[in-house]
Each structure stands twice: as C-alpha cells, then as structure tokens.
Amino acid sequence: MHYINLRDLEVSRIGLGAMGMSHGYTGSGTDDAESIRTVHRALELGVTLIDTAEIYGPYTNEELLGQALKGRRDQVVLATKFGLVSHSGEGAWNLDSTPANIRAAVEGSLKRLGTDHIDLYYQHRVDKNTPIEETAGAVAELIQEGKVRAFGLSEAGPDTIRRAHAVQPVTAVQSEYSLFTRGIEERVLPVLRELNIGLVPFSPLGRGVLTGTVRSTDAFAEDDFRRGNPRFTGENFQRNLALADEVKGLADEVGATPAQVALAWLLAQGDFIAPIPGTKRVSRVEENTAADAVTLTAEQLARLSSLPPAAGDTHTEAQARMLER
Ligand SMILES: NC(=O)c1ccc[n+]([C@@H]2O[C@H](COP(=O)([O-])OP(=O)(O)OC[C@H]3O[C@@H](n4cnc5c(N)ncnc54)[C@H](OP(=O)(O)O)[C@@H]3O)[C@@H](O)[C@H]2O)c1
C-alpha cells in the first residue's frame, strides 16, 4: 500500500468507506460480523483511512466502527462528519453546523467511536444559515482541545473552501468523484491544488455500477437509496450500464477488475487523492485495496478520461439542494 499526504495528514491512498455496512445499500446492517472482519482485513492490508459519519444509521455506523476498532485505534486515521443531525431537537437530516451543534455532535461521535480524538472531522454539508467562518472556528477550538486533529469539508464549493481555509486550514475535501461524476474538475480541483488541500473522492465506484456487478435494480432492497436515484432508472440506467461495459473492456485488457480500474484512474489524477471505496465484504476490500498495484498507461487513462460522465443526476432533487454546485 502506498501512502500519501492529505495536506499534513498521512493516509493510505486507498481508504475504506464504512457507510454501507450500516446504511443506504441492500444488505446494510444485516451482517455486522462480516463488516467487522472487513475492517480488520483492511487494516491488515495497510488501509489506514476509514470513513464514517454520525448520520450513517444515524449513529449505528459509528457504533460498529467503535466495536471494530477496539484495540486497533492507533492503526487508523479515523474520519467522521457532523452537520446532518441537528441536536437541538430537529434531529436527523437537518443541516446544522452551528458551533453549539458541533460541540454536541463531537461528544456523541467520540463516545460511539470509543476514542478521545477524531483524526479528520468533516462538515458533511454546507449549512447556508451558519457562516462557514463560525463552523471553522468551532472546529479550530476542538483542534486546540485535542478532540480533533484535522478539519475537512464535504461537497463544498470553491468560495466556501477558501473562506473556511482562511480561519482553519482545511486538510481534505470529500466530494463525489469518479469516472461517473466529474463535476469538481473544473472549479474545485484547481482550488485544492492551489491551497494544498487533499481530496477524498466518495462513491468512487459509482455506487457499485462501475464494478460491472450491478446489472439490474430488481434485487435492490426497498430501502436501498439507489432505487429512487435518477442514475438507476430507465434510459439513464441503460446508458450507465453501457459505460460500465467500456470500463470492463479496458479492465479485461489490463488484467484487472473494473473496480480496480476505476480506482486506478482516480489515483492517477494526483498524489493528493485518496478514494474511499465502500464495501462490507472481505473479498471486496481485498479486491479494491489491490488497485494500489494497478498502473494504467497514458493511453488507457486518456481513453477512460474521454468517457462521458454518467447519465442522470447523481442525487435526487432534495439531496441536490444540499450541495454547493
Ligand atoms: N460525504 C458524503 O456526502 C458521502 C456520500 C456517500 C458516501 N460517502 C462515503 O464514501 C464511501 C464510498 O461511497 P459509496 O459506498 O456510496 O459508493 P461506492 O464506493 O462507489 O460503491 C459502493 C457499492 O459498491 C459495492 N462494491 C464495493 N466494492 C465492490 C467490488 N469490488 N465489486 C463489486 N461491488 C463492489 C458495494 O457493495 P458491498 O458493500 O455489498 O460490497 C456498494 O454497493 C461511503 O462508504 C461513505 O463513507 C460520503
């Protein structure tokens, strides 16, 4: 495993997204023992960056990680997120990045994760009702107190990133980035390069489709969020399957799997990039982590880069309203 710096935070350049172990996908929360084995296998393979959030569950994903990391906390760069649970009464899926809410959130996350510090603490979504300077200031205080090591933002636009960074240096921005979703290339990536901020691409496997293993949505559970997602319906879905076939074709040439090719393409975009593929299965964490050893030629990278992005919005309308675009 190679390691890179997100600003001054060293992480494995392939991380592990833990969300699907508890939340969002078919099978989430049904086999905690396999999820814990997956975390342990990731650590054995040299993965250090592990990603969760208080909203995943809510809370159950942090609890699961707390269990998985007992006795192993020192091996991990543990990342979690605040801002999608309002602790003043409104509850889950309410934007709240006020300093008071962050103070309440951090105590809950520390307790559930079974630790006295969070290595990378992200604002999950920009809260338009709270100036980002106040949010950054609150995280700066947590850093001074030793409860947090580094500050991150998720799905923030260039202006927010600059304003936050002026108050408390931003270590990493976590945004969706993959062969399917390239929206950050034009305006966000240049700012990250300029300010020496790391990038943590989420959903790097196009929520499973880029792996070539999702061919139909029929077997998705009722609460699988992809059921209502524009990329997984009708004509869009058929076009996205055709794109996944292109990736599969190239993977066959390389002698790698499509998931590995999708990750290798991301890694080739810069040495400040550490994707966090999500899985709850040992076999897949082994496959995804092995992408560290897959090198694509300039011609192969160019072919992948010339593919069109996925058809359909990556979010439902309600979710898209929470993004800074
Ligand atoms: N900041 C944000 O707003 C935000 C939003 C979404 C996600 N995230 C973070 O990013 C992480 C990754 O994103 P994601 O989980 O949404 O999407 P993803 O990594 O693109 O895809 C995950 C899906 O692909 C499947 N999968 C993984 N590896 C596979 C392989 N080698 N072959 C076949 N299928 C495979 C997983 O199923 P199995 O689990 O069954 O293997 C799961 O259904 C999350 O865990 C979370 O930590 C952050």
The ligand as a Tripos MOL2 file, in Angstrom:
@<TRIPOS>MOLECULE
LIG
   48    52     1     0     0
SMALL
NO_CHARGES

@<TRIPOS>ATOM
      1 N1        -19.5270   12.8140    2.0260 N.am      1 LIG1
      2 C1        -20.6240   12.3210    1.5430 C.2       1 LIG1
      3 O1        -21.6210   13.0170    1.3810 O.2       1 LIG1
      4 C2        -20.6820   10.8640    1.1780 C.ar      1 LIG1
      5 C3        -21.7320   10.3550    0.3870 C.ar      1 LIG1
      6 C4        -21.7310    8.9990    0.0680 C.ar      1 LIG1
      7 C5        -20.7070    8.1790    0.5160 C.ar      1 LIG1
      8 N2        -19.7050    8.6850    1.2970 N.ar      1 LIG1
      9 C6        -18.5950    7.8470    1.7910 C.3       1 LIG1
     10 O2        -17.9510    7.2500    0.6720 O.3       1 LIG1
     11 C7        -17.8960    5.8340    0.8340 C.3       1 LIG1
     12 C8        -17.9800    5.1540   -0.5100 C.3       1 LIG1
     13 O3        -19.1280    5.5420   -1.2330 O.3       1 LIG1
     14 P1        -20.3410    4.5620   -1.5470 P.3       1 LIG1
     15 O4        -20.2640    3.4010   -0.6270 O.co2     1 LIG1
     16 O5        -21.5710    5.3770   -1.5820 O.co2     1 LIG1
     17 O6        -20.1020    4.1320   -3.0620 O.3       1 LIG1
     18 P2        -19.0320    3.2470   -3.8640 P.3       1 LIG1
     19 O7        -17.7970    3.0620   -3.0580 O.co2     1 LIG1
     20 O8        -18.9360    3.8800   -5.1890 O.co2     1 LIG1
     21 O9        -19.8230    1.8630   -4.0610 O.3       1 LIG1
     22 C9        -20.2490    1.0590   -3.0100 C.3       1 LIG1
     23 C10       -21.0780   -0.0620   -3.5800 C.3       1 LIG1
     24 O10       -20.2750   -0.8770   -4.4280 O.3       1 LIG1
     25 C11       -20.2400   -2.2300   -3.9510 C.3       1 LIG1
     26 N3        -18.8380   -2.6880   -4.1240 N.ar      1 LIG1
     27 C12       -17.7510   -2.2510   -3.4850 C.ar      1 LIG1
     28 N4        -16.6400   -2.8600   -3.9390 N.ar      1 LIG1
     29 C13       -17.0590   -3.7160   -4.9060 C.ar      1 LIG1
     30 C14       -16.3810   -4.6220   -5.7600 C.ar      1 LIG1
     31 N5        -15.0610   -4.7500   -5.7280 N.pl3     1 LIG1
     32 N6        -17.1340   -5.3530   -6.6470 N.ar      1 LIG1
     33 C15       -18.4770   -5.2060   -6.6860 C.ar      1 LIG1
     34 N7        -19.1700   -4.3470   -5.9190 N.ar      1 LIG1
     35 C16       -18.4570   -3.6090   -5.0230 C.ar      1 LIG1
     36 C17       -20.6980   -2.1570   -2.5130 C.3       1 LIG1
     37 O11       -21.3850   -3.3440   -2.1430 O.3       1 LIG1
     38 P3        -20.9290   -4.2820   -0.8980 P.3       1 LIG1
     39 O12       -20.8350   -3.3890    0.2990 O.co2     1 LIG1
     40 O13       -22.0010   -5.2670   -0.8120 O.co2     1 LIG1
     41 O14       -19.5920   -4.8300   -1.2960 O.co2     1 LIG1
     42 C18       -21.6690   -0.9770   -2.5510 C.3       1 LIG1
     43 O15       -22.9440   -1.3950   -3.0000 O.3       1 LIG1
     44 C19       -19.0690    5.5260    1.7670 C.3       1 LIG1
     45 O16       -18.8930    4.2960    2.4360 O.3       1 LIG1
     46 C20       -19.0410    6.7160    2.6970 C.3       1 LIG1
     47 O17       -18.0890    6.5140    3.7410 O.3       1 LIG1
     48 C21       -19.6910   10.0130    1.6120 C.ar      1 LIG1
@<TRIPOS>BOND
     1     1     2 1
     2     2     3 2
     3     2     4 1
     4     4     5 ar
     5     4    48 ar
     6     5     6 ar
     7     6     7 ar
     8     7     8 ar
     9     8     9 1
    10     8    48 ar
    11     9    10 1
    12     9    46 1
    13    10    11 1
    14    11    12 1
    15    11    44 1
    16    12    13 1
    17    13    14 1
    18    14    15 2
    19    14    16 1
    20    14    17 1
    21    17    18 1
    22    18    19 2
    23    18    20 1
    24    18    21 1
    25    21    22 1
    26    22    23 1
    27    23    24 1
    28    23    42 1
    29    24    25 1
    30    25    26 1
    31    25    36 1
    32    26    27 ar
    33    26    35 ar
    34    27    28 ar
    35    28    29 ar
    36    29    30 ar
    37    29    35 ar
    38    30    31 1
    39    30    32 ar
    40    32    33 ar
    41    33    34 ar
    42    34    35 ar
    43    36    37 1
    44    36    42 1
    45    37    38 1
    46    38    39 2
    47    38    40 1
    48    38    41 1
    49    42    43 1
    50    44    45 1
    51    44    46 1
    52    46    47 1
@<TRIPOS>SUBSTRUCTURE
     1 LIG1         1 GROUP 0 **** ****
